[in-house]
């Protein structure tokens, strides 16, 4: 009896998405294992058919490069490419789509802006691999990643590290999955919006971090110059060192001269404050 069975290929997008909603994939479990209640709500909304992420330039780059990297992995490590969603026979709600499936090993492929050291692969990807190994029953994963700068690969061949089974971590991920599957659905008219907010905030935070990283590189190139104006065919960069401004210590003045301070206080105009805080999972 096979340890796992094939469900449907990624090329049959509608069937693939529908099948994924019936269980938990490696990506789902990795998100649940490291995310708060906002992430849990987002995953629950996705299982109900409310997709909140449809891809971006990074996923498009990955989809374009992964078949090329997969050919290298097959040639060197003898792990053929895979685009089929698979499920564990004993636990059909446990799903995965490894990028390659061989006789004893699977493959997982990533494209990344960060050229990680082999010992410092992000935990979420390690969790994905452990879940895939558990679902397929394979012994190890050929984890390959190709770093890029502005979507141009920075290496001739992808980096590769072999990742073996970690029974302890697998058990922890199963506990996370079972907690999610057993969790009663406490519905509210606000759940869908909180879930969408949490997902979009993650995307926005990532984009902000990416922009900050590029700005830091621009600042580094400016160096010790006091000012700069660089006009190119793609845009304009201006830089000026600004002198510090004097500020008035309102708190100290209020403490030392409360009567005078009160004479100059004017009532503020009404305003609105909206706070959204996805709850953390205990």
VEXDREN-2710 file (C-alpha; in Angstrom, 1 decimal):
% VEXDREN-2710
k/r/px/py/pz
1/UNK/0.0/0.0/0.0
2/UNK/1.3/3.4/-1.0
3/UNK/2.1/5.9/1.8
4/UNK/0.6/8.7/-0.2
5/UNK/-1.6/9.2/-3.3
6/UNK/-1.8/11.8/-6.1
7/UNK/-4.8/14.1/-6.1
8/UNK/-4.6/16.5/-9.1
9/UNK/-2.0/18.6/-10.9
10/UNK/-1.3/22.3/-10.4
11/UNK/-2.2/22.8/-14.1
12/UNK/-5.8/22.0/-13.3
13/UNK/-6.0/25.2/-11.2
14/UNK/-9.6/25.0/-10.1
15/UNK/-9.5/21.4/-9.1
16/UNK/-6.1/22.0/-7.3
17/UNK/-7.5/24.9/-5.3
18/UNK/-10.7/23.0/-4.5
19/UNK/-8.7/20.0/-3.3
20/UNK/-6.4/22.2/-1.1
21/UNK/-9.4/23.6/0.7
22/UNK/-10.3/20.1/2.0
23/UNK/-7.2/19.8/4.1
24/UNK/-3.9/21.4/5.2
25/UNK/-0.9/21.8/3.0
26/UNK/2.7/22.3/3.9
27/UNK/2.4/26.1/3.4
28/UNK/-0.7/26.2/5.5
29/UNK/0.9/24.4/8.4
30/UNK/4.1/26.4/8.3
31/UNK/2.0/29.6/8.4
32/UNK/-0.1/28.3/11.3
33/UNK/2.9/27.1/13.3
34/UNK/4.5/30.6/13.3
35/UNK/1.4/32.9/13.0
36/UNK/-1.0/34.5/15.4
37/UNK/-4.8/34.3/15.3
38/UNK/-4.9/36.7/12.4
39/UNK/-3.0/34.1/10.3
40/UNK/-5.3/31.3/11.6
41/UNK/-8.3/33.4/10.6
42/UNK/-6.9/34.0/7.2
43/UNK/-6.2/30.3/6.6
44/UNK/-9.7/29.5/7.8
45/UNK/-11.1/32.1/5.4
46/UNK/-9.1/30.6/2.5
47/UNK/-10.5/27.1/3.3
48/UNK/-13.9/28.6/3.0
49/UNK/-13.0/29.9/-0.5
50/UNK/-12.1/33.5/0.4
51/UNK/-8.8/33.8/-1.4
52/UNK/-7.0/37.0/-0.2
53/UNK/-3.6/36.6/-2.1
54/UNK/-3.4/36.1/-5.8
55/UNK/0.3/36.5/-6.4
56/UNK/2.8/39.3/-7.0
57/UNK/6.1/39.9/-9.0
58/UNK/8.0/37.6/-6.6
59/UNK/5.6/34.6/-7.1
60/UNK/5.6/35.3/-10.8
61/UNK/9.4/35.2/-10.9
62/UNK/9.4/32.0/-8.8
63/UNK/7.0/30.3/-11.2
64/UNK/9.2/31.2/-14.2
65/UNK/12.4/30.0/-12.6
66/UNK/11.3/26.9/-10.7
67/UNK/11.0/24.6/-13.8
68/UNK/14.6/25.5/-14.7
69/UNK/15.9/24.8/-11.2
70/UNK/13.9/21.6/-11.1
71/UNK/15.7/20.3/-14.2
72/UNK/19.0/20.9/-12.4
73/UNK/17.8/19.1/-9.3
74/UNK/16.6/16.1/-11.4
75/UNK/19.9/16.0/-13.3
76/UNK/22.1/16.1/-10.2
77/UNK/19.9/14.5/-7.5
78/UNK/17.6/12.2/-9.6
79/UNK/14.5/13.8/-8.1
80/UNK/11.9/14.3/-11.0
81/UNK/9.8/17.5/-11.0
82/UNK/6.3/17.3/-9.5
83/UNK/3.2/19.6/-9.8
84/UNK/0.7/17.2/-8.3
85/UNK/-1.1/17.8/-5.0
86/UNK/-0.7/14.6/-2.9
87/UNK/-2.3/13.5/0.3
88/UNK/-1.3/11.1/3.0
89/UNK/-3.3/7.9/2.8
90/UNK/-3.8/7.5/6.5
91/UNK/-4.6/11.2/7.0
92/UNK/-6.2/12.4/3.7
93/UNK/-6.6/15.9/5.2
94/UNK/-2.8/16.2/5.3
95/UNK/-1.7/17.6/1.9
96/UNK/1.4/18.7/0.1
97/UNK/2.7/19.7/-3.3
98/UNK/6.5/19.0/-3.3
99/UNK/8.4/20.5/-6.2
100/UNK/9.9/17.1/-6.9
101/UNK/9.2/13.5/-5.8
102/UNK/11.7/10.7/-6.2
103/UNK/12.0/7.1/-4.9
104/UNK/13.5/8.1/-1.5
105/UNK/13.6/11.9/-1.7
106/UNK/11.5/15.0/-2.4
107/UNK/12.6/18.4/-3.7
108/UNK/11.6/21.9/-2.6
109/UNK/12.6/24.9/-4.7
110/UNK/12.7/28.6/-3.7
111/UNK/13.7/31.8/-5.4
112/UNK/14.8/34.5/-2.9
113/UNK/16.4/37.9/-2.6
114/UNK/18.4/36.6/0.3
115/UNK/21.3/34.2/-0.2
116/UNK/20.9/32.3/3.0
117/UNK/23.7/30.3/4.6
118/UNK/22.9/26.6/4.5
119/UNK/22.5/26.5/8.3
120/UNK/20.1/29.5/8.3
121/UNK/17.2/28.6/6.1
122/UNK/14.1/30.3/7.4
123/UNK/12.1/28.2/9.8
124/UNK/8.9/28.4/7.8
125/UNK/10.6/26.6/4.9
126/UNK/12.0/23.9/7.2
127/UNK/8.5/23.4/8.5
128/UNK/7.2/23.1/5.0
129/UNK/9.8/20.4/4.2
130/UNK/9.1/18.4/7.4
131/UNK/5.4/18.4/6.6
132/UNK/6.1/17.3/3.0
133/UNK/8.4/14.5/4.2
134/UNK/5.7/13.3/6.6
135/UNK/3.0/13.3/4.0
136/UNK/5.0/11.5/1.4
137/UNK/6.9/9.2/3.8
138/UNK/10.2/10.1/2.1
139/UNK/13.6/10.1/3.9
140/UNK/15.0/13.4/2.8
141/UNK/14.5/16.6/0.9
142/UNK/16.7/18.2/-1.7
143/UNK/16.1/21.9/-0.7
144/UNK/17.3/24.1/-3.6
145/UNK/17.2/27.9/-3.6
146/UNK/18.3/30.5/-6.2
147/UNK/19.1/34.0/-4.9
148/UNK/18.4/36.9/-7.3
149/UNK/18.9/40.7/-7.4
150/UNK/16.2/42.6/-9.2
151/UNK/15.0/39.2/-10.5
152/UNK/18.3/38.4/-12.1
153/UNK/19.9/35.2/-10.6
154/UNK/23.2/35.9/-8.8
155/UNK/24.5/32.3/-8.9
156/UNK/25.4/30.0/-11.8
157/UNK/23.7/27.0/-10.1
158/UNK/21.1/26.9/-7.3
159/UNK/22.3/26.4/-3.7
160/UNK/21.4/23.0/-2.3
161/UNK/21.2/21.5/1.1
162/UNK/19.8/18.0/2.1
163/UNK/17.2/18.1/4.9
164/UNK/16.4/14.8/6.7
165/UNK/13.3/13.9/8.7
166/UNK/12.8/15.4/12.1
167/UNK/10.2/13.3/14.0
168/UNK/10.0/15.7/16.9
169/UNK/9.2/18.7/14.7
170/UNK/6.7/16.6/12.7
171/UNK/4.8/15.7/15.8
172/UNK/4.7/19.4/16.8
173/UNK/3.3/20.3/13.3
174/UNK/0.7/17.6/13.6
175/UNK/-0.4/19.0/16.9
176/UNK/-0.7/22.5/15.3
177/UNK/-2.7/21.0/12.4
178/UNK/-5.0/19.0/14.7
179/UNK/-5.6/22.1/16.9
180/UNK/-6.6/24.0/13.8
181/UNK/-8.9/21.3/12.4
182/UNK/-10.6/20.8/15.8
183/UNK/-11.0/24.4/16.6
184/UNK/-14.7/25.4/16.7
185/UNK/-15.6/28.1/14.1
186/UNK/-16.7/31.0/16.2
187/UNK/-18.3/33.1/13.5
188/UNK/-18.7/36.9/13.6
189/UNK/-19.6/39.5/11.1
190/UNK/-16.0/40.9/11.5
191/UNK/-14.0/37.6/11.0
192/UNK/-13.6/37.9/7.2
193/UNK/-12.4/41.5/7.5
194/UNK/-9.9/40.8/10.3
195/UNK/-8.5/37.9/8.4
196/UNK/-8.2/40.0/5.2
197/UNK/-6.6/42.8/7.2
198/UNK/-4.0/40.4/8.8
199/UNK/-3.1/39.0/5.4
200/UNK/-2.8/42.3/3.7
201/UNK/-0.8/43.7/6.6
202/UNK/1.7/40.9/6.2
203/UNK/2.1/41.8/2.5
204/UNK/2.4/45.5/3.3
205/UNK/5.0/44.8/6.0
206/UNK/7.0/42.8/3.6
207/UNK/6.8/45.5/0.9
208/UNK/7.9/48.1/3.5
209/UNK/10.9/46.1/4.5
210/UNK/11.8/45.6/0.9
211/UNK/11.6/49.3/0.2
212/UNK/13.6/50.1/3.3
213/UNK/16.3/47.7/2.2
214/UNK/16.5/49.4/-1.2
215/UNK/16.6/52.9/0.4
216/UNK/19.4/51.7/2.6
217/UNK/21.4/50.6/-0.4
218/UNK/20.8/54.0/-2.1
219/UNK/21.9/55.8/1.1
220/UNK/25.0/53.7/1.2
221/UNK/25.9/54.6/-2.4
222/UNK/25.5/58.3/-1.6
223/UNK/28.2/58.0/1.1
224/UNK/29.5/61.2/2.7
225/UNK/28.0/63.6/0.2
226/UNK/26.0/66.4/1.7
227/UNK/23.6/66.6/-1.2
228/UNK/22.8/64.7/-4.4
229/UNK/20.6/65.0/-7.4
230/UNK/20.7/62.1/-9.8
231/UNK/18.4/62.1/-12.8
232/UNK/18.2/59.0/-14.9
233/UNK/15.9/57.5/-17.6
234/UNK/14.0/55.7/-14.8
235/UNK/13.5/58.6/-12.3
236/UNK/15.1/61.0/-9.9
237/UNK/17.0/60.7/-6.6
238/UNK/17.5/63.8/-4.5
239/UNK/19.3/63.9/-1.1
240/UNK/20.0/66.8/1.2
241/UNK/21.3/66.8/4.8
242/UNK/18.8/68.8/6.9
243/UNK/19.8/70.6/10.0
244/UNK/18.0/69.7/13.2
245/UNK/15.1/71.9/14.3
246/UNK/14.6/73.3/17.8
247/UNK/11.6/71.9/19.5
248/UNK/9.4/73.2/22.3
249/UNK/9.2/70.9/25.4
250/UNK/5.4/71.1/26.0
251/UNK/5.3/68.6/28.8
252/UNK/8.0/70.5/30.8
253/UNK/6.3/73.8/30.2
254/UNK/2.9/72.4/31.3
255/UNK/4.5/71.1/34.5
256/UNK/6.5/74.3/35.4
257/UNK/3.8/76.8/34.3
258/UNK/0.4/75.1/34.4
259/UNK/-1.7/78.3/34.6
260/UNK/0.0/79.9/31.6
261/UNK/-0.2/76.7/29.7
262/UNK/-3.9/76.4/30.3
263/UNK/-4.5/79.9/29.0
264/UNK/-3.2/78.9/25.6
265/UNK/-4.9/75.5/25.4
266/UNK/-7.6/75.3/22.6
267/UNK/-10.1/72.4/22.4
268/UNK/-9.2/70.0/19.6
269/UNK/-11.6/69.0/16.8
270/UNK/-13.3/65.6/17.0
271/UNK/-11.6/62.9/15.1
272/UNK/-11.8/59.1/14.6
273/UNK/-9.5/56.4/15.6
274/UNK/-9.6/52.9/14.2
275/UNK/-7.5/50.2/15.7
276/UNK/-7.3/46.6/14.3
277/UNK/-5.3/44.0/16.3
278/UNK/-5.5/40.4/15.2
279/UNK/-5.4/38.2/18.3
280/UNK/-2.4/36.1/19.0
281/UNK/-2.9/32.3/19.2
282/UNK/-2.1/30.9/22.7
END
